[in-house]
């Protein structure tokens, strides 16, 4: 599901089956992870934050795994492990079986390098949070226990099987049906927030796999575009009424995090922003002032090649480089949905220093002291 390519007439990309050999001596392009460094919440893509509530669509996850074919093992962060040690995917569990859409909370966010390309992947641990409001899931128990999901780079053709809960519930409230006109946002080559709107009419609706996923919202609508071409399948959260202006309002709203999720209060955000600004002007923490550029490298100290010293590139070791400049901009833009999300960025900054320099290095200890100072500012009472 989801827009890809240049529009509804674009081709569907093929499977990603080739392995990718990462090298410490080759920089990765910034496009491999810049979607995870956005300073504003993008429209047209879900960028996870710790503490989020999301709708997990197992049918979409299953489709993604089948699309990958033999390469799906690279995304096995979404697999469970049975008592016999064998791995299986969440939708393969016999009891309890997953419903077509489940509400979860994001309880861990980790970043790692993709085995299939230069991209950074996001490994999420999700904890079930049953829906409290009236709706198709109300009164039913969510799948007990948590699940793990590996979120791919928002490249063309990769299904959005994890949807922010606010977008999911608003899509349900729109009550679009066959015959309704609608518009769909198609991204430019998977770049969040970049793309254009295409108008069409809902000419069909129904389950894609009624035997396995009856009542699933996944690709349940068929849209015929005014621009022509074959009808395309879409999920409800991809369709908007012509009068809607989600491109202005964004993909989220103030109740995104949920009433029971710790929010980043304005006073706490101000305190943290002030502490970050002080740290950026403190020469003792100058190493962490700016997000490292893709070209940043250091001599490896190993054997020279053709008379030239070999270099290790920072972003070849660190899945998601981050600096105080990015944290400051995110705070200024109100990017963080909750205190947990802001705290996770601080932990990432310290963790990156440990990953690249070693846990016992002076740089790692310095980064840990910076993280502790900023954490203190975040927790300090007003």
Helices and strands as residue ranges (DSSP letters): G 30-32, G 34-37, E 53-56, H 58-68, G 69-78, E 79-81, E 87-89, G 90-92, E 102-113, E 120-128, E 147-151, E 162-164, H 165-174, E 181-188, E 191-205, E 221-225, E 232-234, G 236-238, E 239-240, H 246-249, H 266-280, G 283-288, E 297-299, E 311-313, H 314-317, H 324-332, H 339-357, H 362-379
